[in-house]
Amino acid sequence: MVFTSHIFIFYFLPFVLLAYYLLPRGWRNLFLTLVSYIFYGWWKPWFVFLMMLSTVVDYACGRTISARGASRNRRLGALLTSILANLGLLAFFKYYMFTVDNLNRLLLLFGSDALPILQTTLPIGISFYTFQSMSYTIDLYRGEALPVRSFSDLSCFVALFPQLIAGPIIRYNTIADQLDVRDHTWEKFSSGVGIFILGFTKKIMLANPMGHVADAVFAAESPPVLDAWFGVIAYAFQIYFDFSGYSDMAIGLGRLLGFRFPKNFASPYRAESITDFWRRWHISLSSFLRDYLYIPLGGNKVGTSRTYMNLMIVMLLGGLWHGANWVFVTWGAYHGVLLSFERWRGKKTVYSWLPRWGRVGITFVLVLFSWVLFRSPTFTHAYHYLGAMLGATPVEKASFLLAAQIYTPANLTLMALCAFFAFHPAEADDWVSSLSLARAITLVVVFVLAIMQMFTQAFNPFLYFQF
């Protein structure tokens, strides 16, 4: 089930909210777990059993870790069991075919027979909920959180439908107290409605139309230089408003249920460096990798060369986390090199002397080059597209019919709106922090318009569902 569907908007969400507030407080976490399983299993019900398995393993390991008098070796063994179980599930369903395919390439290269490949289906959101579930045992082991009161509390944390499929990645220690006691106020509920509407509007009215432009240009065989730039900018806006829109909707839904989730974006295209960009983009993943991988590796306290190595490891694994594809790994390496270079210069860029608009502009261009890798299915496609951006497409091969498709008044207007909102410092949470009557009316109007447009669009899931 997706947030941008009539089933969710008109049936699932009203039922959940009505039943949730009618139930006694002691039953609400169990109820949220059950409806979250329905939400997650809407497409393929068997996916729910994988999530339940992960939850059961982490609950059992958590009891061992938090048991009074448990030895250090026993606690460590329980932690490793949890980590290996979660990463094992993720590795099998997400990386098994990728690994065997690359192994077969090596075997064929040396004249050996290829291994048979078992076809697997990637469960939606497995990269998100395995990280969340694993954070429970890690936080317990570190002494940064107390054990859950009951299994239903942990299952509620892992399965909570607002952020289940595409984040933000919620770490246990940030929500542990709210699983026990959370307040339900009109201020929290109304701001949740506002944030949800803004996220919904981002997805329907900005991300999806920009996606059509990006798809057309990236599918073109030989786009002219201006079209290539227009296409990658459209994709930059698509992925930003798609992903930040989902995060806004998740945060808004969480507030409707009494939860406060951390923000996942902070105007990333206003970043003045790649280091600044990663402080603003997908904040929950960046902080997760920093606290659970970069710092345990030694962070920046183990010498200069090891610091650079740690940065590269984190970004390579961050790229691989996004997908079992060497293009994603290269995307991670690209950002790792830029981050290492900036750290080598004392977290300064070579263009730090420019005025702010210049620093933001160059950083945005560097990010655009990375989005070409992120969007391209193969290295060959990325190579040709980057070549088109640099003017390498011969005039006689350029597809000039593409211009008539992408430079329509509607697309140009939406592109201008995307640029305005992407480079504006205010995020959704800032906009609804004080809801006046005028803002409330504006929200109602844009929500109605977005609902009307939703019915004109084909099924279009969020981009991060595939991760």
VEXMI-242792 format. One record per residue (C-alpha): x, y, z. Coordinates in steps of 0.001 Angstrom, whole numbers, plus 524288, in hexadecimal, padded with zeros to 5 digits. Each point is the difference from the previous one (the first is absolute). Layout:
+-------+-------+-------+
:     X :     Y :     Z :
+-------+-------+-------+
:     X :     Y :     Z :
...
+-------+-------+-------+
//
This chain:
+-------+-------+-------+
:     X :     Y :     Z :
+-------+-------+-------+
: 80000 : 80000 : 80000 :
: 804D2 : 80DA4 : 7FCF9 :
: 7FC86 : 80CFB : 80632 :
: 7FC4F : 805F0 : 7F2EB :
: 7F497 : 7F6E6 : 7FD32 :
: 7F16C : 8015A : 80215 :
: 7FFE1 : 7F385 : 80831 :
: 80955 : 805FF : 809C4 :
: 7FA61 : 80DC4 : 80005 :
: 7F187 : 7FCCF : 80084 :
: 7FF78 : 7F2C3 : 806D2 :
: 80C32 : 7FB6A : 8071D :
: 80429 : 80CBB : 80693 :
: 7F26E : 8043B : 804CF :
: 7FD8A : 7F262 : 8058F :
: 80D41 : 7FFAB : 806D8 :
: 7FE55 : 80D6E : 80618 :
: 7F214 : 7FD70 : 8047C :
: 80323 : 7F2CB : 80602 :
: 80CC9 : 804C7 : 805E4 :
: 7F9B7 : 80B01 : 807A9 :
: 7F47F : 7F795 : 8044A :
: 808C5 : 7F562 : 8058E :
: 80567 : 8006E : 80DDE :
: 80E32 : 8049B : 8006E :
: 804E8 : 7F291 : 803ED :
: 7FAF3 : 7F9F0 : 7F365 :
: 804DA : 80A2A : 7F670 :
: 80DA2 : 7FA85 : 7FD4B :
: 7FA7E : 7F27B : 7FD37 :
: 7F5C9 : 8060B : 7F713 :
: 80A63 : 807C1 : 7F8AE :
: 807E2 : 7F39C : 7FE33 :
: 7F475 : 7F8BF : 7FA05 :
: 7FC0E : 80AE2 : 7F6A8 :
: 80E50 : 80202 : 7FC5C :
: 800E0 : 7F1A3 : 7FC35 :
: 7F3F1 : 801DC : 7F779 :
: 80601 : 80C29 : 7F9F4 :
: 80CF1 : 7F930 : 7FD4D :
: 7FA27 : 7F330 : 7FB40 :
: 7F643 : 8067E : 7F6C7 :
: 80836 : 7FC7F : 7F41C :
: 80661 : 7F335 : 8045B :
: 7FB33 : 7FAC8 : 80D2B :
: 80BA1 : 7F6E0 : 801CF :
: 808F5 : 80BC4 : 8018A :
: 7F9FA : 801D6 : 80D7C :
: 805DA : 7F33B : 804D8 :
: 80DCC : 804D7 : 7FD17 :
: 7FD7F : 80C12 : 80824 :
: 7FA36 : 7F7CE : 80AE7 :
: 80BEE : 7F70A : 7FFBB :
: 80913 : 80BA0 : 80148 :
: 7F7D4 : 80534 : 80B4B :
: 7FFC0 : 7F2F8 : 8073C :
: 80EB8 : 7FE52 : 7FEB6 :
: 802BF : 80DBB : 804EB :
: 7F65B : 7FEB3 : 80B2F :
: 8067E : 7F364 : 8048D :
: 80D99 : 805BC : 7FE74 :
: 7FBAF : 80C3E : 8071F :
: 7FB5E : 7F806 : 80BAB :
: 80D3C : 7F961 : 800A7 :
: 8076F : 80CC1 : 7FEF6 :
: 7F7DD : 8068D : 80A95 :
: 7FF49 : 7F41F : 80910 :
: 804F5 : 802D0 : 80D9B :
: 80CF4 : 7F95C : 8026B :
: 80267 : 7FC56 : 7F1BC :
: 80E87 : 7FEB6 : 7FD15 :
: 806B4 : 808E4 : 7F63C :
: 80255 : 7F49F : 7F6A5 :
: 7F1B5 : 7FC05 : 8008C :
: 7FB7D : 80DEF : 7FD88 :
: 8099C : 80171 : 7F4CF :
: 7FB8A : 7F307 : 7FA43 :
: 7F1DB : 80481 : 8003C :
: 803B9 : 80CC3 : 7F961 :
: 80791 : 7F902 : 7F552 :
: 7F4A2 : 7F6A0 : 7FE07 :
: 7F6D6 : 80B7E : 7FDFF :
: 80934 : 806F2 : 7F698 :
: 802F3 : 7F3BB : 7F824 :
: 7F1A6 : 7FC24 : 7FF44 :
: 7FBB6 : 80D5C : 7FB20 :
: 80B3A : 801EB : 7F6A2 :
: 7FE8E : 7F1DD : 7FB90 :
: 7F1DF : 8022F : 7FC08 :
: 803B7 : 80CA2 : 7F930 :
: 80BA6 : 7F9C7 : 7F936 :
: 7F84F : 7F46A : 7FAF7 :
: 7F43F : 8071E : 7FA92 :
: 80738 : 80BFC : 7FB11 :
: 80DA2 : 7FB66 : 7FC52 :
: 7FF4F : 7F16C : 7FD78 :
: 7FD1F : 800E1 : 7F162 :
: 809B5 : 80B33 : 7FE79 :
: 80AB9 : 7F818 : 806A8 :
: 7FD97 : 7F378 : 7F86C :
: 7FF0A : 8076A : 7F32D :
: 80D42 : 8065D : 80236 :
: 805BC : 7F303 : 8046E :
: 7FB0A : 7F9A8 : 7F386 :
: 806A0 : 80A82 : 7F7EA :
: 80CDA : 7FC7F : 80678 :
: 7FDB0 : 7F162 : 7FE2F :
: 7FCF5 : 801B4 : 7F19C :
: 80C03 : 80880 : 7FE88 :
: 8085C : 7F4BE : 804CE :
: 7F8AB : 7F5D1 : 7F807 :
: 7F7E9 : 7FA1E : 80B0C :
: 7F186 : 7FCEE : 7FFDF :
: 7F6C5 : 80A35 : 80557 :
: 7F886 : 7FD92 : 80C88 :
: 7F12F : 7FF42 : 7FFB8 :
: 7F952 : 80C47 : 8050E :
: 7F42A : 7FF2B : 808C3 :
: 7F686 : 80ADD : 7FC70 :
: 7FC32 : 80822 : 80BDF :
: 7F661 : 80B1A : 801F3 :
: 804AE : 80BEE : 80744 :
: 7F6A3 : 802DA : 80B45 :
: 7FBFB : 80E40 : 7FFFC :
: 806A6 : 80825 : 80A65 :
: 808BF : 7F515 : 8051F :
: 80BBC : 8091D : 80022 :
: 7F8B3 : 80928 : 8091B :
: 7F99C : 7F6E5 : 809C3 :
: 80BF5 : 7F735 : 801BD :
: 80804 : 80BEB : 803D8 :
: 7F556 : 80471 : 8094D :
: 7FE4A : 7F2B3 : 8064E :
: 80EA9 : 7FE3D : 80162 :
: 8014F : 80D2F : 806C2 :
: 7F817 : 7FA8E : 80B6E :
: 80A11 : 7F5DF : 80405 :
: 80B65 : 80926 : 7FD3A :
: 7FA2A : 80AAD : 80883 :
: 7FD66 : 7F625 : 80AE1 :
: 80DD9 : 7FAD5 : 7FF69 :
: 8059C : 80DB9 : 8008C :
: 7F75C : 8036E : 80B80 :
: 7F974 : 80AE9 : 7F854 :
: 7F237 : 7FAC5 : 801C2 :
: 7F7D1 : 7F78D : 80903 :
: 7F9B5 : 7F33A : 7FB64 :
: 7F210 : 80067 : 7FAD8 :
: 7F4EF : 7FD1A : 80957 :
: 7FA2E : 7F59B : 7F712 :
: 80164 : 7F96D : 7F2E3 :
: 7F4C6 : 8082C : 7FA9F :
: 807BB : 80C6C : 802C9 :
: 80BB0 : 7FB32 : 7F838 :
: 7F777 : 7FAF4 : 7F4ED :
: 7F943 : 80D39 : 7FFC3 :
: 80D33 : 806C8 : 7FEEA :
: 804B1 : 7F742 : 7F4DF :
: 7F34B : 7FFA1 : 7F845 :
: 7FAD5 : 80DC8 : 8024E :
: 7F9CC : 802B7 : 7F2C7 :
: 8029E : 80EB7 : 7FE58 :
: 80EB1 : 7FE51 : 7FE18 :
: 80095 : 7F160 : 7FD77 :
: 802B9 : 7FF82 : 7F177 :
: 8087B : 80BC3 : 7FCD3 :
: 80410 : 8064A : 80CB2 :
: 80440 : 80826 : 80669 :
: 80811 : 7F591 : 806DE :
: 7FB66 : 800BA : 80E18 :
: 809E6 : 7FB71 : 80A07 :
: 7FAC4 : 7F994 : 80C21 :
: 80633 : 80958 : 809B6 :
: 7F91C : 80B87 : 7F981 :
: 7F273 : 7FA3B : 801A6 :
: 8010E : 7F6ED : 80BCB :
: 7F944 : 80940 : 8096F :
: 7F51D : 802BD : 7F63E :
: 7FCDB : 7F190 : 7FEE1 :
: 7FD00 : 80050 : 80E7B :
: 7F992 : 80D55 : 8018E :
: 7FCA9 : 80A0B : 7F593 :
: 7F769 : 80BD2 : 80076 :
: 7F4E3 : 802D7 : 7F69F :
: 7FD6C : 80E6D : 7FE5E :
: 7F872 : 80826 : 7F654 :
: 80C79 : 8076F : 7FCAE :
: 80720 : 7F355 : 7FCAE :
: 7F467 : 7FA8C : 7F867 :
: 7FDBC : 80C5F : 7F808 :
: 80E6A : 80184 : 7FCAE :
: 8001F : 7F1A1 : 7FC14 :
: 7F4BE : 80249 : 7F6A4 :
: 8070E : 80BB7 : 7FA3B :
: 80CEF : 7F8E4 : 7FE26 :
: 7F909 : 7F457 : 7F9FB :
: 7F8E3 : 808C1 : 7F637 :
: 80C87 : 806E3 : 7FC14 :
: 806F9 : 7F30A : 7FE09 :
: 7F48E : 7FAAB : 7F83E :
: 8001A : 80C21 : 7F772 :
: 80EA3 : 7FEFC : 7FDC0 :
: 7FE8C : 7F237 : 7FAE3 :
: 7F3E1 : 801DB : 7F79B :
: 801AD : 80DB6 : 7FAA8 :
: 80ED0 : 8016C : 7FF2A :
: 80752 : 7F309 : 8006E :
: 7F76F : 7F843 : 7F6B2 :
: 7FFA8 : 80A42 : 7F506 :
: 80EB5 : 80215 : 8012B :
: 80182 : 7F144 : 7FF4B :
: 7F95A : 7FFD3 : 7F2B0 :
: 809B0 : 80A2D : 7FB0F :
: 80BAE : 7F8A2 : 8058A :
: 7FB39 : 7F308 : 7FA72 :
: 7FE88 : 805E6 : 7F26C :
: 80DA7 : 805D8 : 7FFD6 :
: 806F8 : 7F461 : 8061E :
: 7F932 : 7F70E : 7F636 :
: 80468 : 8083D : 7F468 :
: 80B0A : 7FA06 : 7F840 :
: 80781 : 80CA7 : 7FD83 :
: 7FAAB : 80BB5 : 80766 :
: 805AA : 80D62 : 7FC95 :
: 807F9 : 806A1 : 80A8E :
: 7F535 : 8090F : 804F5 :
: 7F61D : 7F4F0 : 80038 :
: 80984 : 7F775 : 80797 :
: 801B4 : 80A77 : 80A62 :
: 7F165 : 80278 : 8006A :
: 7FDA5 : 7F16E : 801D4 :
: 80988 : 7FE15 : 80B35 :
: 7FAFF : 80C31 : 806E0 :
: 7F24C : 7FA7C : 7FE8C :
: 804C0 : 7F34B : 80611 :
: 80692 : 80776 : 80B1A :
: 7F2FF : 8066A : 802FA :
: 7F8A3 : 7F33C : 7FE3C :
: 8082E : 7F83C : 809A8 :
: 8003D : 80B27 : 809CD :
: 7F16C : 802B9 : 80014 :
: 7FCCD : 7F181 : 7FF07 :
: 80876 : 7FBF7 : 80B7F :
: 7FE31 : 80C1D : 80864 :
: 7F17E : 7FF40 : 7FCEB :
: 7FF6B : 7F21C : 80546 :
: 807D4 : 803FE : 80BF9 :
: 7F6C6 : 80B6A : 8026B :
: 7F440 : 7F71B : 7FEC9 :
: 8062B : 7F62E : 8095A :
: 8033C : 80A9E : 809E7 :
: 7F24D : 8058B : 7FEB8 :
: 7F98E : 7F2BE : 801CD :
: 808A2 : 7FD83 : 80BC0 :
: 7FB06 : 80C6F : 80661 :
: 7F1FC : 7FBEF : 7FD6A :
: 80312 : 7F40E : 8084E :
: 8073C : 80788 : 80A87 :
: 80DF9 : 7FD64 : 7FB68 :
: 80A84 : 809E2 : 7FCC4 :
: 80988 : 7FB08 : 7F5B1 :
: 80CB2 : 80738 : 7FCFB :
: 800AB : 807DC : 7F368 :
: 8065B : 7F98B : 7F45C :
: 80326 : 80BBA : 7F768 :
: 804EA : 80DD3 : 8025C :
: 7FFBA : 806FF : 7F2D0 :
: 80B1A : 7F7A0 : 7FA64 :
: 80138 : 80777 : 7F33B :
: 803C1 : 80C02 : 807DF :
: 80C59 : 7F8E4 : 8044E :
: 80CE2 : 8072C : 7FE18 :
: 8085B : 7F3B3 : 7FF3D :
: 7FE65 : 7F159 : 7FEB5 :
: 80290 : 7FEBF : 80E98 :
: 7F4F9 : 8099C : 80249 :
: 7F778 : 7F8A2 : 7F655 :
: 80106 : 7F37B : 807EC :
: 7FC40 : 80754 : 80C46 :
: 7F36D : 803BF : 7F91F :
: 7FC7C : 7F463 : 7F727 :
: 7F9FF : 7F376 : 80568 :
: 80448 : 80417 : 80D98 :
: 7FB1A : 7F38B : 8066B :
: 808A9 : 7F763 : 7F767 :
: 80BC7 : 808F8 : 80144 :
: 7FEFE : 8004D : 80ED3 :
: 7FD8F : 7F144 : 8009C :
: 80C37 : 7FD0E : 7F801 :
: 807C3 : 809E6 : 807E8 :
: 7FC10 : 7FABC : 80D59 :
: 7FF75 : 7F170 : 7FCEA :
: 80AEE : 7FEBF : 7F5F4 :
: 808F3 : 80BD3 : 7FE88 :
: 80259 : 80263 : 80E8B :
: 801B0 : 7F161 : 8035B :
: 80A27 : 7FF58 : 7F510 :
: 80762 : 80AB2 : 80705 :
: 7FA2A : 80BDA : 7F963 :
: 809D9 : 80AF1 : 7FEDE :
: 8078F : 7FC46 : 80C47 :
: 808B5 : 7F58B : 7FA00 :
: 80906 : 807F1 : 7F76A :
: 7FE72 : 8070A : 7F321 :
: 800FB : 7F46D : 7F6B2 :
: 7F6A8 : 7F7BA : 8080D :
: 7F650 : 80B4F : 80074 :
: 7FFB8 : 80088 : 7F131 :
: 7FEBE : 7F145 : 7FF6F :
: 7F4B6 : 8004B : 809A2 :
: 7F913 : 80A65 : 7F7F8 :
: 801A2 : 7F7D6 : 7F3B6 :
: 7FB26 : 7F39B : 806A9 :
: 7F3F7 : 806FC : 80512 :
: 7FCAC : 80622 : 7F2DB :
: 802A4 : 7F380 : 7F85B :
: 7F701 : 7F869 : 8090E :
: 7F658 : 80B40 : 7FF76 :
: 7FFE0 : 7FECA : 7F13B :
: 7FE70 : 7F145 : 800D7 :
: 7F4EE : 801D6 : 809DC :
: 7F870 : 8071A : 7F561 :
: 800B0 : 7F497 : 7F6A2 :
: 80746 : 7F3E1 : 7FB9A :
: 80668 : 80693 : 7F469 :
: 80DE6 : 80473 : 7FD4C :
: 7FAA8 : 80D05 : 7FB6B :
: 7FAE6 : 802A5 : 80DC0 :
: 80D36 : 7FC1B : 805A3 :
: 80694 : 80995 : 7F6BF :
: 7F644 : 80A70 : 80419 :
: 80415 : 7FD9A : 80E16 :
: 80E6A : 80050 : 7FC38 :
: 7FDF4 : 80D08 : 7F90E :
: 7FA8D : 80616 : 80C56 :
: 80A59 : 7F94F : 80855 :
: 80AED : 80605 : 7F7EE :
: 7F9ED : 80D87 : 800C9 :
: 7FDDD : 7FEC0 : 80EB8 :
: 80DF8 : 7FB61 : 801F9 :
: 8053B : 80B17 : 7F7AD :
: 7F85D : 80A0A : 807C1 :
: 804BB : 7FA32 : 80CDA :
: 80DFF : 80067 : 7FAE4 :
: 7FDFC : 80E91 : 7FDE3 :
: 7FAD4 : 801D6 : 80DCA :
: 7F1B7 : 7FE24 : 7FBEA :
: 8018F : 80AEA : 7F60C :
: 7FD82 : 7FF89 : 7F174 :
: 808C4 : 805A2 : 7F57F :
: 7F510 : 809A0 : 7FD4C :
: 7FDEA : 8044D : 80E0D :
: 804B2 : 80DB3 : 7FC4F :
: 7F41E : 80223 : 7F755 :
: 7F3D0 : 8070A : 804C4 :
: 7F577 : 7F737 : 805A9 :
: 7F824 : 7FEFA : 7F372 :
: 80C42 : 7FB63 : 7F8F0 :
: 80304 : 7F5B2 : 80A3E :
: 7F203 : 7FB17 : 7FF99 :
: 7FFE8 : 7FFDE : 7F11B :
: 80C98 : 7F823 : 7FE91 :
: 7FBC8 : 7F659 : 80A89 :
: 7F30F : 7FE28 : 7F8FD :
: 80726 : 7FD22 : 7F338 :
: 808B5 : 7F5FB : 806D1 :
: 7F3C7 : 7F987 : 80570 :
: 7F9CD : 80018 : 7F26A :
: 80B71 : 7F833 : 7FA93 :
: 7FDE1 : 7F601 : 80AD4 :
: 7F179 : 7FF31 : 7FCE3 :
: 80371 : 7FBC0 : 7F239 :
: 806B3 : 7F42B : 805DC :
: 7F4CC : 7FDC0 : 8096F :
: 7F5C2 : 8007C : 7F52C :
: 8075D : 7F86A : 7F57F :
: 7FDE5 : 7F13D : 7FF3A :
: 80DB0 : 7FD6D : 7FAAE :
: 80D58 : 8064F : 7FF2C :
: 7FE68 : 80111 : 7F14F :
: 7F385 : 807C0 : 80176 :
: 80647 : 808D7 : 80A42 :
: 80BE9 : 80215 : 7F751 :
: 7F7D9 : 8042E : 7F450 :
: 7F730 : 80898 : 80832 :
: 80B62 : 806E0 : 8068A :
: 805DE : 801B1 : 7F283 :
: 7F369 : 8064F : 7FB5D :
: 80077 : 8096A : 80B85 :
: 80DCC : 803C7 : 7FBFC :
: 7FC07 : 8022D : 7F1D2 :
: 8054D : 7F35B : 7FA48 :
: 7F377 : 7FC89 : 7F8A4 :
: 80227 : 80232 : 7F160 :
: 7F64D : 80991 : 7FA2D :
: 7FBB2 : 7F650 : 7F595 :
: 7FC65 : 7F607 : 80A7F :
: 7F907 : 80937 : 8093C :
: 7F1A3 : 7FD45 : 8024B :
: 7F9E4 : 80D53 : 7FDCF :
: 7F22F : 7FA93 : 80111 :
: 802A8 : 7FE74 : 80E82 :
: 7FF4B : 80EB7 : 801E4 :
: 7F1BA : 80070 : 7FBF2 :
: 7FCFC : 7F5CB : 80A56 :
: 80708 : 805ED : 80B95 :
: 7FFB2 : 80ECB : 7FE0D :
: 7F161 : 8018C : 80176 :
: 7FA62 : 80BAB : 80784 :
: 7FB53 : 7F6D1 : 80AAD :
: 80D55 : 7F9A2 : 8019D :
: 80725 : 80CFA : 80003 :
: 7F69D : 80569 : 80A38 :
: 80192 : 7F3FB : 80894 :
: 80EC3 : 8007F : 7FE6D :
: 7FFE9 : 80E0F : 804D6 :
: 7F758 : 7FC4B : 80B8E :
: 808F0 : 7F48E : 8035A :
: 80BDB : 808E3 : 7FFAD :
: 7F947 : 809D8 : 808DC :
: 7FBFE : 7F5EA : 80A32 :
: 80CAA : 7F819 : 7FF26 :
: 8087A : 80BEA : 80299 :
: 7F705 : 80628 : 809F6 :
: 80512 : 7FE9D : 80DFE :
: 7F2D9 : 7FC5A : 805FE :
: 7FC33 : 7F1A1 : 800F0 :
: 7F25E : 7FA6E : 80237 :
: 80199 : 7FFCB : 80EB5 :
: 803AA : 80E66 : 80008 :
: 7F426 : 80386 : 7F7D6 :
: 7F624 : 7F977 : 80910 :
: 80682 : 803EF : 80CC6 :
: 7F5D2 : 80ABB : 80173 :
: 7F39D : 7FD01 : 7F86B :
: 7F82A : 80C3D : 7FD2C :
: 7F299 : 7FFE9 : 7F9C9 :
: 805C2 : 8041A : 7F2F0 :
: 809E9 : 7F4EB : 80050 :
: 7F588 : 7F632 : 803DC :
: 7F78E : 80436 : 7F46E :
: 80BE5 : 7FF09 : 7F711 :
: 8028B : 7F22A : 804BB :
: 7F1F5 : 7FBFD : 7FD50 :
: 80077 : 805B9 : 7F244 :
: 80CE6 : 7F9A0 : 7FC29 :
: 7FBA6 : 7F307 : 805DC :
: 7F38F : 8000F : 7F7E6 :
: 807DE : 8035A : 7F3D1 :
: 809C7 : 7F53D : 802F9 :
: 7F515 : 7F617 : 8023D :
: 7F9FF : 803A8 : 7F2EA :
: 80D22 : 7FE88 : 7F948 :
: 80267 : 7F306 : 806E7 :
: 7F441 : 7FA21 : 7F906 :
: 8059F : 80414 : 7F2CA :
: 80D17 : 7F94B : 80257 :
: 80392 : 7F1D7 : 7FE2A :
: 80553 : 7F82A : 80B6B :
: 80CE9 : 8066E : 8035C :
: 806A9 : 7FACE : 80C50 :
: 80A5B : 80798 : 8072E :
: 80DBE : 7FEBD : 7FAA2 :
: 805BB : 7FB15 : 80CD4 :
: 7F6AD : 7F459 : 80055 :
: 80A25 : 7F8C9 : 7F7DB :
: 80A52 : 801BE : 80A8B :
+-------+-------+-------+
//
